[in-house]
Amino acid sequence: MLGFARRAGKTVIGTELICRAMPRRGENRIRLVIISDKASDATRKKLAVKSEFYGIEYIEADIDMELLGHLLGKEFAPSSVAITDDGFATEIKKALLPAEDMKG
């Protein structure tokens, strides 16, 4: 699903780009932030705090950064990716979260 979202142009990859995109409103706003649990403590905290500030849902996923990069079709290992489409965000949450953690 991450690969499909990337090919559709509905992702923002990398901590700094995600942080810059968080204030956006409208169609291209961020719906979901996925943070690798292998990311540094500072990166995880920065993304969590900013996500909460902007009211954006985030998930700390048990996923290796190299695998995350591979799923996104990238040569590098990003620590985070943001999804800007409701449909992709919903499907990714279903895959990553147990049913009892799903909201709404």
N, C-alpha and C positions, 0 to 999 in steps of 0.2 A: 504494500500500500504506500510506503514511503517513496519508492521509486516512481510509482504512478503520480503521486503528488508533485514530485520534483519535475517530472517530464511535463506536467500540466502547468508548471510555473507557479505552484501554490506553496512553495517553501521559502524559508529564509534560513540559511545555514551559517552557523558560527555565532559565538557569544556576542561579539561587538555589533555585528549586523542586526542581530535580534534585538539587542538593547536599543539601537537607533530606530528600529521599526516599531517598537512597542507603543509609542504615542499616536501612531496612525489611527485614523478613524475611517469608516466607510468600508467599501468592498475589500480592500487589501489589508484590513487590520488583522492582527495575529489572533487566532482562535485557540491555539494550543502550543505550548512549549514542551519539548521532550528533552530532558537532560540525562546524559549518561551518568549512571552512578559511579563510573570510573573517573569522572571529571574531578578536577581539584576542588577542595572545600570552598575556596574563594569563588570559583566559577559557579558552583552549585548555589552558594548563598546569594551571589549577585543576581543570578537569574530568578531565584525564588523570591527575593525581596522586590525586584522590579515587577515581576509577574503579579504579585499580590497588590502592589501599588496601583498598577493599571487594570486590575481586575481580570487578568488573563489566567486561565487554567494551565497548570503545569504538572508534568509527571516526571519523577526521577525513575528512569527505566533501568532495569537490570540488563544493560546492553553494552558490549565492548565498543569503544570508540572506533576501532578499526572496522568492526562489523557495521556500525552505523554508517561510516563512510562508504562501505561496499554497497549497502542497501540503497544509498543515495546516488550511487554511480560515481563516486568521487575517489580520487587517488589519495587524498589526505584523510586524517581521522578527526572529524569534528566532534566536539564534546556536546553539541546541542543542535537542535533543528526546531524551527517553528513552522506551523501549518497555518495557512491563511484561507482555508476553505472549510466551511462547516461540515460538509459531507465527508471529506477526508479525515477531519479531526474526530468526528464521531466514530468512524470505522477503526481508526487507530486506537482510540480509547477503548473500544470493545475488545480489541486484540491484546491490549496491554494491562487492562484493569480487570480484576475479578468482578463478576456481576453485582455483588453487594456494594462495591465502591462506585458504581456508575451513578451519576447525578442526573436528575431530570429525565 
